[in-house]
Amino acid sequence: MAAAIPSGYRLCASTNEDHDHPIYCVAFSPAVHQNDDDGSNKSALQCFSTCAGQYIHIYEVHTADNKQEKSLMVRQVYCDVDDEEEFYTCAFGGRGITEGKANNATINQSKAIYIGDNKGKQSKGTKRQRVNDDHCSTIHNLSLRQGPPLLCVAGKRGMIKVIDTVLQSLVMTLLGHGDSVNDLKCNPTNKDLLLSGSKDHSIRLWNLRHGQMIAIFAGHDAHRGEVLGLSWHYSGTKFASSAFDNTIKLWNVSDNSIAEQSEKEGPIQAAIRRSFEMERGDKFKAAIEQTPYFSTDSIHELPGCVDCVQFVGDLILSKSVQNVVVLWKPVVTNEDFATFNTIYPNYINENRKNNDRIKSKVIFLRDFTVDNCDNWFIRFGSPSPYNEILALGNHEGEVKVWELMGNEDDDEDQDYFGDNDGILCKLKTGGSTVRMVAIAGKCLVAVCDDSSVWMFEAIE
């Protein structure tokens, strides 16, 4: 059941990380634990990760039941041994070990755990850790684990590093992309499935249980620019991608997710199944998908790029560099087409030359405007699966928070998508560019170009 929409947010903690790099990404762990501090006081424990330069920080957020203020504490810091690495994205997925001896001593904010080969050398991954970049590679079943989620990070080097935070060590490196990796997203229904989007114009699907590349989404009908944003549908059967070519594309991983298609298992679906059935030493050939089931370049104006995209149920939120986030609906079903023809009776498709081989029509629903947000790679947050709110920062250090949808209990005569701009509140950070906002439960976290982290708490 969805939580109540907050009336606003208040600042409860902030910190500056001990480096001079922009923090490009923040991601919450899906695992929430309970701490018994003195045998009577139970508090919820959330964790989130940030990545900047060659550094990864993991924070703990304590929320006490007695309504004390949230506290923010650095629990682990990782540093890649490659001085040229710059991490752009992080995500929690898969499963680490339940318990074990850490490879390094307990650390604090000024002491980092190094990941890679040897300090001062470029990180390449060991034989055990490497995954070959050709389509046919050997499966390595590292373990069948039931512990906390693994932490996946990637960036400039194009290598996806997978860290076990219990062992405090790198457990595998996923190789395959030919250029930097801009986004990582784990499947909401199967956390062993990881998507990665790259500057090499491709999207790749990985199995974190084996470290295996399952599928490549690239080619004739795919993106013609570097992939910047990814988002899974809540069902885990399809995903959205956005890129520098100003397009947003929707892809199937389960070919039964569209009603018009047959019940026969498709190549991506078959590859996913085979990736979980393979045993150590078996060979695996990755599937190739060149054609999305939906593609549009009509949401955002040119020149521009679509640097952030997210499913909101069956709707889409997307952002470019024109100071606006757009909420829209892809027209893919017969019911959608009937609605589209009612709204746009005189529509002429002049820009498409594929005769609707790939669906491209859209229904615009709402714009969320924000000033001073014409930089690219500034990413919004809207927590799944309910997506009641939307938060986006700008290059003046401000964060704007909207109520995404109107309350279903509102009067029928009231606009479902809210009145006016639907703004809940405006938040201030230190004045530097806010690169990303993430929301989980009652916490909103913003990360900035000046290496600062700002945590806000929901006001009921």
ZASEMI-636613 format. One record per residue (C-alpha): residue in one letter; chain; x negated, y, z negated. Coordinates in steps of 0.1 Angstrom, whole numbers, plus 2048, in hexadecimal, padded with zeros to 3 digits. Each point is the difference from the previous one (the first is absolute). Last residue first. Layout:
<recs>
+------+------+-----+-----+-----+
: code : unit :   u :   v :   w :
+------+------+-----+-----+-----+
:    a :    A :   X :   Y :   Z :
...
+------+------+-----+-----+-----+
</recs>
This chain:
<recs>
+------+------+-----+-----+-----+
: code : unit :   u :   v :   w :
+------+------+-----+-----+-----+
:    e :    A : 7DA : 890 : 7B5 :
:    i :    A : 7DF : 811 : 805 :
:    a :    A : 7E8 : 7EB : 814 :
:    e :    A : 7DB : 800 : 7F6 :
:    f :    A : 7E4 : 810 : 815 :
:    m :    A : 7DD : 7F4 : 806 :
:    w :    A : 7E5 : 814 : 811 :
:    v :    A : 7E0 : 7F2 : 80E :
:    s :    A : 7E3 : 817 : 80B :
:    s :    A : 7E4 : 7F9 : 818 :
:    d :    A : 802 : 823 : 80F :
:    d :    A : 813 : 7F2 : 81F :
:    c :    A : 81D : 7F6 : 7EB :
:    v :    A : 814 : 7E3 : 7F1 :
:    a :    A : 824 : 802 : 7F4 :
:    v :    A : 810 : 7E7 : 7E8 :
:    l :    A : 825 : 7FE : 7F8 :
:    c :    A : 809 : 7EA : 7E3 :
:    k :    A : 823 : 7F7 : 7F3 :
:    g :    A : 802 : 7DF : 813 :
:    a :    A : 7E6 : 801 : 81C :
:    i :    A : 7F9 : 81E : 816 :
:    a :    A : 7E2 : 807 : 816 :
:    v :    A : 7F5 : 822 : 80F :
:    m :    A : 7E4 : 804 : 819 :
:    r :    A : 7E7 : 819 : 80D :
:    v :    A : 808 : 81E : 7EA :
:    t :    A : 7EA : 81B : 80D :
:    s :    A : 7EF : 814 : 7E4 :
:    g :    A : 813 : 819 : 7EA :
:    g :    A : 7FD : 7EF : 7DE :
:    t :    A : 821 : 7EE : 800 :
:    k :    A : 823 : 811 : 800 :
:    l :    A : 822 : 7EF : 802 :
:    k :    A : 820 : 80B : 811 :
:    c :    A : 821 : 7F1 : 7F6 :
:    l :    A : 81F : 7EC : 809 :
:    i :    A : 804 : 80F : 823 :
:    g :    A : 81E : 7F4 : 813 :
:    d :    A : 7FA : 81A : 81C :
:    n :    A : 823 : 80E : 7FE :
:    d :    A : 818 : 7E6 : 7F5 :
:    g :    A : 7FA : 7DA : 801 :
:    f :    A : 7FE : 7E6 : 81B :
:    y :    A : 823 : 7F4 : 7F9 :
:    d :    A : 80E : 822 : 808 :
:    q :    A : 81D : 807 : 7E7 :
:    d :    A : 824 : 7FA : 80C :
:    e :    A : 7FF : 7DC : 7F2 :
:    d :    A : 7F8 : 80D : 7DE :
:    d :    A : 7E0 : 7F3 : 7F0 :
:    d :    A : 7FF : 7DC : 7F2 :
:    e :    A : 7E8 : 7F5 : 81D :
:    n :    A : 7E7 : 81A : 7F3 :
:    g :    A : 7F1 : 812 : 81D :
:    m :    A : 7E0 : 7F2 : 810 :
:    l :    A : 7DC : 80A : 7FF :
:    e :    A : 800 : 816 : 7E1 :
:    w :    A : 7E2 : 815 : 807 :
:    v :    A : 7DE : 806 : 7F0 :
:    k :    A : 7E7 : 81A : 80C :
:    v :    A : 7DC : 7FE : 7F5 :
:    e :    A : 7EA : 81F : 801 :
:    g :    A : 7DA : 800 : 803 :
:    e :    A : 7FF : 81A : 81C :
:    h :    A : 7F7 : 7E6 : 81A :
:    n :    A : 822 : 7EF : 7FC :
:    g :    A : 810 : 7E5 : 7EB :
:    l :    A : 81E : 7E9 : 807 :
:    a :    A : 819 : 7EF : 7EA :
:    l :    A : 820 : 7ED : 80A :
:    i :    A : 81B : 7F3 : 7E9 :
:    e :    A : 81A : 7E5 : 7FF :
:    n :    A : 7EC : 7E7 : 814 :
:    y :    A : 810 : 7E0 : 7F2 :
:    p :    A : 7E7 : 7E6 : 80A :
:    s :    A : 7E8 : 811 : 800 :
:    p :    A : 7F2 : 820 : 7F2 :
:    s :    A : 7FE : 81E : 817 :
:    g :    A : 7DD : 810 : 802 :
:    f :    A : 7F2 : 818 : 81B :
:    r :    A : 7DF : 7FF : 812 :
:    i :    A : 7E9 : 81C : 80A :
:    f :    A : 7EB : 7F2 : 81C :
:    w :    A : 804 : 81D : 818 :
:    n :    A : 801 : 825 : 7F4 :
:    d :    A : 81F : 814 : 808 :
:    c :    A : 80E : 7FE : 7DD :
:    n :    A : 800 : 825 : 7F5 :
:    d :    A : 825 : 802 : 7FB :
:    v :    A : 817 : 7E2 : 7FB :
:    t :    A : 820 : 7F7 : 813 :
:    f :    A : 814 : 7E0 : 7FB :
:    d :    A : 814 : 7FA : 820 :
:    r :    A : 81F : 7EB : 802 :
:    l :    A : 813 : 7E6 : 814 :
:    f :    A : 7F3 : 7FE : 824 :
:    i :    A : 80E : 7E2 : 813 :
:    v :    A : 7E6 : 7EF : 816 :
:    k :    A : 7FE : 7EF : 822 :
:    s :    A : 7E0 : 7ED : 80A :
:    k :    A : 808 : 7DB : 805 :
:    i :    A : 7E4 : 7EE : 814 :
:    r :    A : 80C : 7F2 : 821 :
:    d :    A : 816 : 81F : 7FF :
:    n :    A : 7FB : 806 : 825 :
:    n :    A : 7DA : 802 : 7FC :
:    k :    A : 7FC : 823 : 80E :
:    r :    A : 809 : 814 : 7E1 :
:    n :    A : 7FF : 826 : 800 :
:    e :    A : 820 : 809 : 812 :
:    n :    A : 818 : 7EC : 7EA :
:    i :    A : 81F : 815 : 805 :
:    y :    A : 817 : 807 : 7E2 :
:    n :    A : 821 : 810 : 808 :
:    p :    A : 815 : 7EE : 7E6 :
:    y :    A : 7E6 : 805 : 7E4 :
:    i :    A : 812 : 7FA : 7DF :
:    t :    A : 81A : 7E8 : 80E :
:    n :    A : 7E7 : 7EE : 816 :
:    f :    A : 7E8 : 7FC : 7E2 :
:    t :    A : 81C : 7F1 : 7EA :
:    a :    A : 808 : 7E6 : 81B :
:    f :    A : 7DB : 7F9 : 805 :
:    d :    A : 7FB : 7FB : 7DA :
:    e :    A : 81E : 7E7 : 7FF :
:    n :    A : 7F0 : 7ED : 81D :
:    t :    A : 7E0 : 7FD : 7ED :
:    v :    A : 7DE : 811 : 805 :
:    v :    A : 804 : 826 : 7FD :
:    p :    A : 7E4 : 80B : 7E9 :
:    k :    A : 80D : 816 : 7E4 :
:    w :    A : 7F1 : 820 : 7F4 :
:    l :    A : 7F2 : 813 : 7E2 :
:    v :    A : 7E6 : 81A : 80A :
:    v :    A : 7E4 : 80E : 7EB :
:    v :    A : 7F7 : 823 : 809 :
:    n :    A : 7E2 : 819 : 800 :
:    q :    A : 7F8 : 7FA : 825 :
:    v :    A : 7E2 : 7E9 : 7FB :
:    s :    A : 812 : 7DE : 803 :
:    k :    A : 817 : 7EE : 7E7 :
:    s :    A : 817 : 7E2 : 802 :
:    l :    A : 81D : 7F2 : 7EB :
:    i :    A : 813 : 7E3 : 811 :
:    l :    A : 822 : 7F1 : 7FA :
:    d :    A : 808 : 7DB : 7FC :
:    g :    A : 7FA : 802 : 7DA :
:    v :    A : 7E9 : 81D : 7FE :
:    f :    A : 7E3 : 7F4 : 815 :
:    q :    A : 7E1 : 816 : 7FE :
:    v :    A : 7E9 : 813 : 818 :
:    c :    A : 7E1 : 816 : 7FB :
:    d :    A : 7E7 : 80F : 818 :
:    v :    A : 815 : 806 : 81E :
:    c :    A : 7E9 : 815 : 817 :
:    g :    A : 805 : 822 : 810 :
:    p :    A : 801 : 815 : 81F :
:    l :    A : 81C : 7F9 : 805 :
:    e :    A : 820 : 800 : 7EC :
:    h :    A : 80C : 7E5 : 7E9 :
:    i :    A : 81C : 7E7 : 804 :
:    s :    A : 800 : 7FB : 825 :
:    d :    A : 7E2 : 7E8 : 804 :
:    t :    A : 814 : 7E0 : 7FB :
:    s :    A : 7FA : 7DB : 800 :
:    f :    A : 816 : 7E2 : 7F7 :
:    y :    A : 7FD : 7DA : 804 :
:    p :    A : 7DA : 803 : 800 :
:    t :    A : 7ED : 7F0 : 81D :
:    q :    A : 7DB : 7F5 : 800 :
:    e :    A : 801 : 7E4 : 7E7 :
:    i :    A : 7E2 : 7E8 : 7FD :
:    a :    A : 7FF : 7E2 : 7EA :
:    a :    A : 7DF : 7F7 : 7EE :
:    k :    A : 7F1 : 7DE : 807 :
:    f :    A : 7F7 : 7EB : 7E1 :
:    k :    A : 7E6 : 7E5 : 7FC :
:    d :    A : 801 : 7E8 : 7E2 :
:    g :    A : 7E3 : 7FE : 7E7 :
:    r :    A : 816 : 804 : 7E1 :
:    e :    A : 824 : 7F9 : 806 :
:    m :    A : 81A : 812 : 816 :
:    e :    A : 824 : 7FF : 7F5 :
:    f :    A : 802 : 825 : 7F4 :
:    s :    A : 7F1 : 80D : 820 :
:    r :    A : 817 : 7E9 : 814 :
:    r :    A : 81F : 810 : 7F3 :
:    i :    A : 7F3 : 823 : 808 :
:    a :    A : 7F6 : 7F5 : 823 :
:    a :    A : 822 : 7F2 : 806 :
:    q :    A : 812 : 820 : 7F6 :
:    i :    A : 7E8 : 813 : 816 :
:    p :    A : 806 : 7E9 : 81E :
:    g :    A : 826 : 7FF : 7FC :
:    e :    A : 815 : 7E5 : 7F0 :
:    k :    A : 820 : 7FA : 814 :
:    e :    A : 81F : 80E : 7F0 :
:    s :    A : 807 : 816 : 81E :
:    q :    A : 7FF : 826 : 802 :
:    e :    A : 81E : 817 : 800 :
:    a :    A : 803 : 801 : 7DA :
:    i :    A : 7DE : 80F : 7FB :
:    s :    A : 7EC : 7F2 : 7E3 :
:    n :    A : 7FD : 7DE : 80F :
:    d :    A : 7DE : 807 : 810 :
:    s :    A : 7F0 : 802 : 7DE :
:    v :    A : 7E1 : 816 : 803 :
:    n :    A : 814 : 81A : 814 :
:    w :    A : 7F1 : 822 : 808 :
:    l :    A : 80D : 824 : 7FF :
:    k :    A : 7EC : 81B : 811 :
:    i :    A : 7FC : 825 : 7F8 :
:    t :    A : 7EE : 815 : 81A :
:    n :    A : 7EC : 821 : 7FE :
:    d :    A : 7E2 : 7EF : 811 :
:    f :    A : 7EC : 806 : 7DF :
:    a :    A : 814 : 7E3 : 7F1 :
:    s :    A : 81F : 7F3 : 7EE :
:    s :    A : 809 : 7DC : 7F7 :
:    a :    A : 821 : 7F1 : 7F3 :
:    f :    A : 804 : 7DC : 7F3 :
:    k :    A : 816 : 7E2 : 804 :
:    t :    A : 80A : 7E0 : 7EC :
:    g :    A : 7F6 : 80B : 7DD :
:    s :    A : 824 : 806 : 7F7 :
:    y :    A : 7F7 : 822 : 7F1 :
:    h :    A : 7F3 : 80B : 822 :
:    w :    A : 7DA : 804 : 7FF :
:    s :    A : 7EF : 821 : 806 :
:    l :    A : 7E1 : 80A : 813 :
:    g :    A : 7EE : 821 : 807 :
:    l :    A : 7E2 : 80D : 813 :
:    v :    A : 7FA : 7EA : 81E :
:    e :    A : 7E6 : 80F : 817 :
:    g :    A : 80E : 809 : 822 :
:    r :    A : 810 : 7ED : 81E :
:    h :    A : 817 : 7EC : 7EA :
:    a :    A : 80F : 7E0 : 80D :
:    d :    A : 812 : 7F9 : 821 :
:    h :    A : 7E2 : 7F3 : 813 :
:    g :    A : 7EB : 7F3 : 7E3 :
:    a :    A : 7FF : 7FE : 7DB :
:    f :    A : 811 : 7EE : 7E3 :
:    i :    A : 7E7 : 7E6 : 7F5 :
:    a :    A : 80B : 7E1 : 7EC :
:    i :    A : 7F6 : 7E8 : 7E4 :
:    m :    A : 7DE : 80C : 7F5 :
:    q :    A : 7F5 : 7E8 : 7E4 :
:    g :    A : 7F3 : 808 : 7DE :
:    h :    A : 80F : 7E0 : 7F3 :
:    r :    A : 819 : 80C : 7E6 :
:    l :    A : 7FE : 823 : 80D :
:    n :    A : 810 : 7F7 : 821 :
:    w :    A : 7FA : 81D : 818 :
:    l :    A : 815 : 814 : 81A :
:    r :    A : 7EE : 818 : 817 :
:    i :    A : 80A : 821 : 810 :
:    s :    A : 7EC : 80D : 81D :
:    h :    A : 7F7 : 822 : 80E :
:    d :    A : 7DB : 7FC : 7F7 :
:    k :    A : 805 : 81C : 7E7 :
:    s :    A : 811 : 7E6 : 7EB :
:    g :    A : 81F : 7F3 : 7EF :
:    s :    A : 800 : 7E3 : 7E7 :
:    l :    A : 81C : 7EA : 7F5 :
:    l :    A : 7FD : 7E7 : 7E3 :
:    l :    A : 814 : 7E0 : 7FA :
:    d :    A : 7F8 : 7EE : 7DF :
:    k :    A : 818 : 817 : 7EE :
:    n :    A : 81E : 7EE : 810 :
:    t :    A : 821 : 813 : 7FC :
:    p :    A : 7F4 : 824 : 7FF :
:    n :    A : 7E4 : 7F9 : 81B :
:    c :    A : 7E0 : 812 : 7F7 :
:    k :    A : 7F7 : 821 : 811 :
:    l :    A : 7DD : 80D : 80A :
:    d :    A : 7F9 : 821 : 813 :
:    n :    A : 7E4 : 813 : 812 :
:    v :    A : 7E7 : 7E4 : 809 :
:    s :    A : 7E1 : 80D : 812 :
:    d :    A : 7F5 : 7F0 : 821 :
:    g :    A : 7FD : 7DE : 811 :
:    h :    A : 818 : 7EE : 7E9 :
:    g :    A : 7F8 : 7DB : 7FA :
:    l :    A : 7EF : 7FB : 7DE :
:    l :    A : 811 : 7F8 : 7DF :
:    t :    A : 7E8 : 800 : 7E3 :
:    m :    A : 806 : 7E8 : 7E3 :
:    v :    A : 7FE : 7FC : 7DA :
:    l :    A : 7F0 : 821 : 7F7 :
:    s :    A : 7FB : 801 : 7DB :
:    q :    A : 80F : 80B : 7DF :
:    l :    A : 80A : 7DC : 7F7 :
:    v :    A : 821 : 80D : 7F3 :
:    t :    A : 802 : 81C : 81A :
:    d :    A : 7FC : 7E8 : 81D :
:    i :    A : 7F6 : 816 : 81D :
:    v :    A : 808 : 7FC : 826 :
:    k :    A : 7EB : 816 : 817 :
:    i :    A : 80F : 807 : 822 :
:    m :    A : 7E5 : 80A : 819 :
:    g :    A : 805 : 81B : 819 :
:    r :    A : 7E1 : 814 : 7F5 :
:    k :    A : 814 : 820 : 7FB :
:    g :    A : 81A : 7F3 : 7E9 :
:    a :    A : 80D : 7E2 : 7ED :
:    v :    A : 80B : 7F4 : 7DE :
:    c :    A : 814 : 7E2 : 7F4 :
:    l :    A : 806 : 7FA : 7DB :
:    l :    A : 80B : 7DD : 7F6 :
:    p :    A : 820 : 7FD : 7EC :
:    p :    A : 7FF : 7F2 : 7DD :
:    g :    A : 7FC : 7DA : 7FB :
:    q :    A : 811 : 7E2 : 811 :
:    r :    A : 7E3 : 7F4 : 816 :
:    l :    A : 7FE : 7E6 : 81C :
:    s :    A : 7DB : 805 : 808 :
:    l :    A : 7E7 : 80A : 81A :
:    n :    A : 810 : 7EC : 81C :
:    h :    A : 7E6 : 807 : 81B :
:    i :    A : 80F : 7FB : 823 :
:    t :    A : 7E7 : 800 : 81D :
:    s :    A : 805 : 819 : 81C :
:    c :    A : 80F : 801 : 823 :
:    h :    A : 80B : 823 : 80B :
:    d :    A : 7DD : 80E : 7FB :
:    d :    A : 7F8 : 818 : 7E3 :
:    n :    A : 7F3 : 7E5 : 7E9 :
:    v :    A : 80C : 802 : 7DC :
:    r :    A : 7E4 : 805 : 7E7 :
:    q :    A : 801 : 7F9 : 7DB :
:    r :    A : 7F2 : 7DD : 7FF :
:    k :    A : 7E4 : 80A : 818 :
:    t :    A : 7FA : 81F : 7EB :
:    g :    A : 80E : 822 : 807 :
:    k :    A : 7F0 : 81B : 815 :
:    s :    A : 7FC : 81E : 7E7 :
:    q :    A : 7E4 : 817 : 80C :
:    k :    A : 7E3 : 800 : 7E9 :
:    g :    A : 7F8 : 818 : 7E3 :
:    k :    A : 80B : 7E9 : 7E5 :
:    n :    A : 801 : 7DC : 80C :
:    d :    A : 81A : 7EC : 812 :
:    g :    A : 822 : 811 : 7FB :
:    i :    A : 813 : 80D : 7E2 :
:    y :    A : 7F0 : 814 : 7E4 :
:    i :    A : 812 : 804 : 7DF :
:    a :    A : 7FF : 824 : 7F5 :
:    k :    A : 7F6 : 813 : 7E1 :
:    s :    A : 809 : 824 : 7F8 :
:    q :    A : 825 : 7FA : 7FC :
:    n :    A : 7FC : 7E2 : 7EA :
:    i :    A : 7F5 : 7DC : 805 :
:    t :    A : 803 : 7DE : 7EF :
:    a :    A : 7E3 : 7EA : 80B :
:    n :    A : 7FE : 7F1 : 822 :
:    n :    A : 809 : 7DE : 810 :
:    a :    A : 81F : 7FE : 7EB :
:    k :    A : 807 : 7DF : 7EE :
:    g :    A : 822 : 7F2 : 809 :
:    e :    A : 825 : 802 : 7FD :
:    t :    A : 81F : 7FD : 816 :
:    i :    A : 7EC : 801 : 820 :
:    g :    A : 80A : 818 : 81C :
:    r :    A : 820 : 800 : 814 :
:    g :    A : 809 : 80F : 821 :
:    g :    A : 806 : 825 : 803 :
:    f :    A : 7F7 : 823 : 7F3 :
:    a :    A : 7F9 : 81B : 819 :
:    c :    A : 7E4 : 819 : 808 :
:    t :    A : 7F9 : 819 : 81C :
:    y :    A : 7E7 : 819 : 80D :
:    f :    A : 7DF : 7F3 : 7F1 :
:    e :    A : 7E0 : 810 : 80C :
:    e :    A : 7E2 : 7E9 : 806 :
:    e :    A : 7DF : 810 : 80A :
:    d :    A : 7EF : 7FB : 7DE :
:    d :    A : 806 : 7DA : 804 :
:    v :    A : 7FD : 7F1 : 7DD :
:    d :    A : 826 : 805 : 7FB :
:    c :    A : 808 : 80E : 7DE :
:    y :    A : 81B : 7F3 : 7E9 :
:    v :    A : 80E : 811 : 7E1 :
:    q :    A : 815 : 7EE : 7E6 :
:    r :    A : 817 : 809 : 7E4 :
:    v :    A : 804 : 826 : 803 :
:    m :    A : 81B : 80B : 7E7 :
:    l :    A : 81F : 815 : 804 :
:    s :    A : 818 : 805 : 7E3 :
:    k :    A : 825 : 805 : 802 :
:    e :    A : 80F : 817 : 7E5 :
:    q :    A : 812 : 7EF : 7E3 :
:    k :    A : 824 : 7F6 : 807 :
:    n :    A : 801 : 7E5 : 7E5 :
:    d :    A : 801 : 7E6 : 81B :
:    a :    A : 7DC : 807 : 809 :
:    t :    A : 7F5 : 805 : 824 :
:    h :    A : 7DC : 7F8 : 806 :
:    v :    A : 7F0 : 806 : 822 :
:    e :    A : 7E0 : 7ED : 808 :
:    y :    A : 7E9 : 80C : 81B :
:    i :    A : 7EB : 7EE : 81A :
:    h :    A : 7E6 : 814 : 813 :
:    i :    A : 7F1 : 7F7 : 822 :
:    y :    A : 7E1 : 812 : 80C :
:    q :    A : 7ED : 801 : 822 :
:    g :    A : 810 : 821 : 80A :
:    a :    A : 822 : 801 : 7EE :
:    c :    A : 818 : 7E5 : 7F6 :
:    t :    A : 81B : 801 : 7E5 :
:    s :    A : 810 : 7E2 : 7EE :
:    f :    A : 81E : 7FD : 7EA :
:    c :    A : 809 : 7ED : 7E1 :
:    q :    A : 820 : 7FF : 7EA :
:    l :    A : 802 : 7F5 : 7DC :
:    a :    A : 821 : 801 : 7EF :
:    s :    A : 7FF : 805 : 7DA :
:    k :    A : 809 : 7EB : 7E3 :
:    n :    A : 7FB : 80E : 7DD :
:    s :    A : 806 : 7E5 : 7E6 :
:    g :    A : 7E2 : 7E9 : 7FE :
:    d :    A : 7E7 : 81D : 7FE :
:    d :    A : 7F9 : 807 : 825 :
:    d :    A : 816 : 7E6 : 810 :
:    n :    A : 7FB : 807 : 825 :
:    q :    A : 819 : 7F6 : 81B :
:    h :    A : 7F5 : 7FC : 825 :
:    v :    A : 80C : 80E : 821 :
:    a :    A : 7F4 : 7F0 : 820 :
:    p :    A : 808 : 811 : 821 :
:    s :    A : 7DF : 813 : 7FF :
:    f :    A : 803 : 824 : 80A :
:    a :    A : 7EE : 80F : 81D :
:    v :    A : 7ED : 821 : 804 :
:    c :    A : 7EE : 80A : 820 :
:    y :    A : 7EA : 81B : 810 :
:    i :    A : 7ED : 80D : 7E2 :
:    p :    A : 7E9 : 81A : 80E :
:    h :    A : 7DB : 7FB : 7F6 :
:    d :    A : 7EA : 812 : 7E7 :
:    h :    A : 7FC : 7E5 : 7E6 :
:    d :    A : 808 : 7FB : 7DB :
:    e :    A : 826 : 7FF : 803 :
:    n :    A : 813 : 81D : 7F2 :
:    t :    A : 81D : 7FA : 7E8 :
:    s :    A : 824 : 809 : 7FA :
:    a :    A : 81B : 7F7 : 7E8 :
:    c :    A : 824 : 807 : 7F6 :
:    l :    A : 80D : 819 : 81A :
:    r :    A : 826 : 802 : 801 :
:    y :    A : 818 : 7F2 : 819 :
:    g :    A : 824 : 808 : 809 :
:    s :    A : 825 : 7F7 : 7FC :
:    p :    A : 7F7 : 7DB : 804 :
:    i :    A : 815 : 7E9 : 816 :
:    a :    A : 80D : 7E4 : 7EA :
:    a :    A : 7F0 : 7DE : 807 :
:    a :    A : 80C : 7EA : 81C :
:    m :    A : 80D : 7DD : 7F7 :
+------+------+-----+-----+-----+
</recs>
